[in-house]
């Protein structure tokens, strides 16, 4: 690596401290870019990347707690949070709901009974005049929360319980998902809203060229791995630049940052990790 390249990567790491421990992977990614335009794009995207640290999470969950209790005016006596997990596997909604509930502890009345770690097996939580908050870590395309919310609404509607209200809540979400969330017809809140990394930043010819650069980079990756197809531009073309430090990277993120194998199935060192 020449001195100019080293300085570029060194400066990026200074501005993105989370990259320091992934410096070898960053060099590998740099070397996978075979022209200056591709390297420039990768650096631009990394600089725009929203990596939420443990310190950021403290502020985020406190703000969410305030929103729930003041903006939505929900109280402990009739509010239940549900992680949108199917219960048979660990996911971000469970992990971060565990952290969120601690921000309700200073307020009288809130207890562990107000927080459930999945959408199944909790019939005792339902009743009349209840507020149900469906919690996820990330609204990507909005498809997952839409599917789970509709199923939940069907259950509530078919039950004998009356005068209930359902809310949707996340730590972060893509602004492109708002139209789908609006169609659900429920109040929702995301503490962090994110734009698409390329399509919401560039226009005209620049947009076309940047998307082509990314598509060309993706051609170096295997199109399928362990039975799963590589989600070009991120799942649902989300073009997401978001992750929570030391947690599973969302598949909405550009796969160039986390897809684990090359086209010849040789393993890649990646700056982000995703286990699925």
C-alpha positions as CSV (number, residue, x, y, z in Angstrom):
1,X,0.0,0.0,0.0
2,X,1.4,3.4,-0.9
3,X,1.6,6.4,1.4
4,X,-1.4,8.1,-0.3
5,X,-3.7,5.1,0.2
6,X,-2.5,4.6,3.8
7,X,-3.3,8.2,4.6
8,X,-6.9,8.0,3.2
9,X,-7.6,4.9,5.3
10,X,-5.9,6.2,8.3
11,X,-8.0,9.4,8.1
12,X,-11.2,7.4,7.7
13,X,-10.4,5.4,10.8
14,X,-9.8,8.6,12.8
15,X,-13.3,9.8,11.8
16,X,-14.9,6.3,12.3
17,X,-13.4,4.8,15.5
18,X,-15.4,1.6,15.1
19,X,-13.3,0.8,12.0
20,X,-10.0,0.6,13.9
21,X,-10.6,-3.0,15.0
22,X,-11.6,-3.9,11.4
23,X,-8.6,-2.3,9.7
24,X,-7.5,-5.5,8.0
25,X,-11.0,-5.9,6.5
26,X,-10.9,-2.2,5.4
27,X,-7.7,-2.8,3.5
28,X,-9.2,-5.9,1.9
29,X,-12.2,-3.9,0.8
30,X,-10.0,-1.1,-0.5
31,X,-8.0,-3.6,-2.5
32,X,-11.3,-5.1,-3.9
33,X,-12.0,-1.7,-5.5
34,X,-10.0,-1.7,-8.7
35,X,-10.3,1.9,-9.6
36,X,-10.3,5.3,-8.0
37,X,-14.0,5.9,-8.5
38,X,-15.0,2.8,-6.6
39,X,-12.7,3.6,-3.8
40,X,-14.0,7.1,-3.6
41,X,-17.6,5.8,-3.4
42,X,-16.7,3.3,-0.6
43,X,-15.0,6.0,1.4
44,X,-18.0,8.3,1.0
45,X,-20.4,5.6,2.1
46,X,-18.3,4.7,5.2
47,X,-18.2,8.4,6.2
48,X,-22.0,8.5,6.0
49,X,-22.4,5.2,7.9
50,X,-24.4,5.5,11.1
51,X,-22.7,3.1,13.6
52,X,-24.7,3.3,16.9
53,X,-22.4,2.7,19.9
54,X,-23.3,1.6,23.4
55,X,-23.1,5.2,24.4
56,X,-25.5,6.2,21.6
57,X,-27.9,3.5,22.7
58,X,-28.1,5.0,26.2
59,X,-29.3,8.3,24.7
60,X,-31.6,6.6,22.2
61,X,-33.5,4.4,24.7
62,X,-33.9,7.3,27.1
63,X,-35.3,9.4,24.3
64,X,-37.6,6.6,23.3
65,X,-38.9,6.2,26.9
66,X,-39.7,9.9,27.0
67,X,-41.5,9.7,23.6
68,X,-43.6,6.8,24.8
69,X,-44.6,8.4,28.1
70,X,-45.0,12.0,27.1
71,X,-45.7,12.1,23.3
72,X,-47.9,9.0,23.3
73,X,-48.9,9.4,26.9
74,X,-48.8,5.7,27.6
75,X,-48.8,4.5,31.2
76,X,-47.7,1.4,33.0
77,X,-51.3,0.4,34.0
78,X,-52.4,-0.6,30.5
79,X,-49.3,-0.7,28.3
80,X,-47.5,-3.9,27.1
81,X,-44.3,-3.9,25.0
82,X,-43.7,-6.9,22.7
83,X,-40.4,-7.7,21.0
84,X,-41.4,-8.7,17.4
85,X,-39.6,-12.0,17.7
86,X,-41.1,-15.3,16.9
87,X,-39.5,-16.6,20.1
88,X,-37.4,-19.5,18.6
89,X,-34.4,-17.4,17.7
90,X,-32.5,-14.5,19.3
91,X,-32.9,-11.2,17.5
92,X,-32.3,-7.5,18.0
93,X,-35.8,-6.7,19.1
94,X,-35.3,-8.9,22.2
95,X,-31.8,-7.6,23.0
96,X,-32.7,-3.9,22.8
97,X,-36.1,-4.2,24.5
98,X,-34.1,-5.6,27.4
99,X,-32.1,-2.3,27.4
100,X,-35.1,-0.1,26.8
101,X,-37.0,-1.4,29.8
102,X,-34.4,-0.1,32.2
103,X,-35.3,3.5,31.2
104,X,-38.8,2.9,32.5
105,X,-37.6,1.7,35.9
106,X,-37.4,5.2,37.6
107,X,-41.1,5.7,36.9
108,X,-43.5,4.2,39.5
109,X,-45.7,1.5,38.1
110,X,-43.5,0.1,35.4
111,X,-42.3,-3.5,35.9
112,X,-41.0,-6.5,33.9
113,X,-44.7,-7.4,33.4
114,X,-45.0,-4.5,30.9
115,X,-42.3,-6.1,28.6
116,X,-42.6,-9.4,26.7
117,X,-39.8,-10.9,24.7
118,X,-41.9,-12.2,21.8
119,X,-45.3,-12.0,20.1
120,X,-46.2,-15.6,21.0
121,X,-47.3,-17.4,24.2
122,X,-48.5,-14.4,26.1
123,X,-52.3,-14.6,26.1
124,X,-52.3,-13.4,29.7
125,X,-51.1,-10.0,28.5
126,X,-54.2,-9.2,26.6
127,X,-57.3,-7.4,27.9
128,X,-59.6,-4.5,27.3
129,X,-58.4,-0.9,26.9
130,X,-54.8,-1.9,26.4
131,X,-51.9,-0.2,24.6
132,X,-49.7,-2.7,22.7
133,X,-46.3,-1.5,21.5
134,X,-44.6,-3.7,18.9
135,X,-40.9,-3.1,19.2
136,X,-38.2,-3.8,16.6
137,X,-34.6,-2.6,16.4
138,X,-34.8,-1.5,12.8
139,X,-37.5,-0.6,10.2
140,X,-35.7,-1.5,6.9
141,X,-38.2,-1.9,4.1
142,X,-41.1,-2.0,6.6
143,X,-42.2,-5.4,5.3
144,X,-41.3,-7.3,8.4
145,X,-43.1,-4.9,10.8
146,X,-46.0,-4.7,8.4
147,X,-46.4,-8.5,8.3
148,X,-46.2,-8.8,12.1
149,X,-48.4,-5.9,12.8
150,X,-51.2,-7.1,10.5
151,X,-51.1,-10.6,12.1
152,X,-51.2,-9.0,15.5
153,X,-54.1,-6.7,14.6
154,X,-56.0,-9.7,13.3
155,X,-55.5,-11.5,16.6
156,X,-56.7,-8.5,18.6
157,X,-59.7,-7.9,16.3
158,X,-60.8,-11.6,16.5
159,X,-60.5,-11.6,20.3
160,X,-63.1,-10.6,22.7
161,X,-61.1,-7.7,23.9
162,X,-62.2,-4.1,23.1
163,X,-60.8,-0.6,22.9
164,X,-57.2,-1.5,22.3
165,X,-54.6,0.5,20.5
166,X,-51.4,-0.7,18.7
167,X,-48.2,1.3,18.3
168,X,-45.0,0.5,16.3
169,X,-41.6,1.4,17.7
170,X,-38.0,1.1,16.6
171,X,-34.5,2.4,17.3
172,X,-33.8,3.2,13.7
173,X,-35.6,3.1,10.4
174,X,-35.2,4.0,6.7
175,X,-37.2,7.0,5.5
176,X,-38.1,5.0,2.4
177,X,-40.1,2.7,4.7
178,X,-42.4,5.5,5.9
179,X,-44.9,5.1,3.1
180,X,-45.4,1.4,4.0
181,X,-45.7,2.3,7.7
182,X,-48.2,5.0,6.9
183,X,-50.4,2.5,5.0
184,X,-50.6,0.3,8.1
185,X,-52.5,3.1,9.8
186,X,-50.8,2.8,13.2
187,X,-48.9,5.4,15.1
188,X,-45.2,4.7,14.8
189,X,-41.9,6.1,16.0
190,X,-38.2,5.6,15.1
191,X,-35.6,7.4,17.1
192,X,-33.2,7.5,14.2
193,X,-34.3,8.0,10.5
194,X,-31.9,7.2,7.7
195,X,-31.7,8.1,4.0
196,X,-30.6,5.6,1.3
197,X,-26.8,5.7,0.9
198,X,-26.8,6.4,-2.9
199,X,-30.3,7.1,-4.2
200,X,-31.1,9.8,-1.6
201,X,-27.7,11.5,-2.0
202,X,-27.1,11.7,-5.7
203,X,-29.3,12.7,-8.7
204,X,-29.1,12.4,-12.5
205,X,-26.0,11.1,-14.1
206,X,-24.1,11.0,-10.7
207,X,-26.9,8.7,-9.4
208,X,-26.6,6.4,-12.4
209,X,-22.8,6.2,-12.1
210,X,-22.7,5.6,-8.4
211,X,-25.3,2.8,-8.6
212,X,-23.3,1.2,-11.5
213,X,-20.1,1.4,-9.4
214,X,-21.8,-0.5,-6.6
215,X,-23.4,-3.0,-8.9
216,X,-20.0,-3.7,-10.4
217,X,-18.5,-4.2,-6.9
218,X,-21.2,-6.7,-6.1
219,X,-20.3,-8.7,-9.2
220,X,-17.2,-9.8,-7.3
221,X,-19.4,-11.5,-4.7
222,X,-21.1,-14.8,-4.8
223,X,-24.8,-14.4,-5.7
224,X,-25.8,-17.1,-3.2
225,X,-24.4,-18.4,0.1
226,X,-25.8,-21.1,2.3
227,X,-29.0,-21.1,0.4
228,X,-29.5,-17.3,0.6
229,X,-29.3,-14.9,-2.3
230,X,-27.1,-11.8,-1.9
231,X,-29.5,-8.9,-1.5
232,X,-28.2,-6.5,-4.1
233,X,-28.0,-2.9,-2.7
234,X,-29.2,-4.3,0.6
235,X,-32.5,-6.2,1.2
236,X,-35.3,-4.6,-0.8
237,X,-32.7,-2.2,-2.3
238,X,-32.6,-0.4,1.0
239,X,-29.1,1.0,0.5
240,X,-28.8,1.2,4.3
241,X,-25.8,2.5,6.1
242,X,-26.7,1.5,9.6
243,X,-25.7,-1.0,12.3
244,X,-25.4,-1.2,16.0
245,X,-21.9,-1.8,17.2
246,X,-21.1,-5.4,18.0
247,X,-24.5,-6.6,16.9
248,X,-25.7,-8.5,13.8
249,X,-25.6,-6.2,10.8
250,X,-29.0,-5.7,9.1
251,X,-29.2,-7.3,5.7
252,X,-30.6,-4.0,4.4
253,X,-27.0,-2.7,4.4
254,X,-25.0,-2.7,1.2
255,X,-23.7,-6.3,1.0
256,X,-20.2,-5.1,-0.1
257,X,-19.7,-4.4,3.6
258,X,-20.8,-7.8,5.0
259,X,-21.4,-10.5,2.4
260,X,-19.0,-13.3,3.5
261,X,-17.8,-14.9,0.2
262,X,-16.4,-13.9,-3.1
263,X,-17.7,-15.1,-6.5
264,X,-15.4,-18.2,-6.3
265,X,-16.7,-18.8,-2.7
266,X,-13.4,-17.9,-1.1
267,X,-14.1,-16.2,2.3
268,X,-13.9,-12.4,2.7
269,X,-12.8,-10.3,5.6
270,X,-15.6,-7.9,6.1
271,X,-15.9,-4.7,8.1
272,X,-19.4,-5.7,9.3
273,X,-20.6,-9.1,10.4
274,X,-23.9,-10.9,9.9
275,X,-24.8,-14.3,11.1
276,X,-27.9,-15.8,9.6
